[in-house]
Amino acid sequence: MKHSKIYGIALIIGTLGGIITMAFHPTGHDLLNQPDEIARRNEMIAVAVHILAIISLPIVFFGLLGFCRRLDLENPLVSLG
């Protein structure tokens, strides 16, 4: 496959996006038990990390699709995985 490097890079970027999402994801305690100014900043962080998570999912899917192609997509067990 000519483009197998692209799929690997997509898997790495998507996974890093997921890790960053979980590292910065605020908890309910962070959002509810703070003064208004800090709570608004945490809400912005929450929106940003959820946007990052939503963007990361199709990138990971693209990388896994390439991985399945590399493993032979014709095999039903590979497609199931």
N, C-alpha and C positions, 0 to 999 in steps of 0.2 A: 504494500500500500504506500502510495506516495505521501498521503496526508496524515499518517499516523501520529506525527509529531503535534499536529494541531489538536488532535483529540486528547493527547496527554496533557498539553498545556491547558486545555479547557477543564479537564478534571482537576488539575492543580489550582487553577484560579477559582473554580466553583467551590472547591473544598475550603480554600482560604477564606472565601466569602462567608461560608457557614461558620467557620471558626471565629472570625471577626464579629459576626452577628451574635454569637453566644457570649463572647467576651464582653461586649458592650450592652447587651440586652438588660434593661432595667427590670427590677422586680416590682410587684405591686406595692411593697413597702416603700420603695424608692419614690413612687409616684404619689402616694397618698399622705405620707407623714413628713412633708417638707413645706417650707414657705412657698408662696405662689410663684415667685421669680425662679427659684430652683426647680419647682415642679414643671413650669413651662419649658425650661431647658431640658429636663428629663423627658418630657413629652416629645420634643424635637428629636432627641436621641432615639427614642422608641420608634418614631416614624422612620428615621434614617436607617435603623438596623432592620426594620421590617422591609423597607424598599430593597436593601442590600440582599436580604434573604430571598425575596421574590425574584430578583435578578439572577441570583446564584443558581436557583433550581434549574432553569432551562440550560444554563451553561454546563452544569453537571450532567444533565440528560444528554446533551450533545456529546460530551466526552464518553459517557457510557455507551451511547449508540456506536461510536467509533470503536470502542473496545469490543462490543458484540460483533461488529463487522470483522474485526481482527480475529475473533474466535470462530468465525463461520456462522453467520446469521441464519443460514439455512437449517441448522440444527434446532428443533423445537425447544430443547432444554436451554439452549443459549438464549433464545428469544424469551422464554419464561423467566429466566434470571434477570 
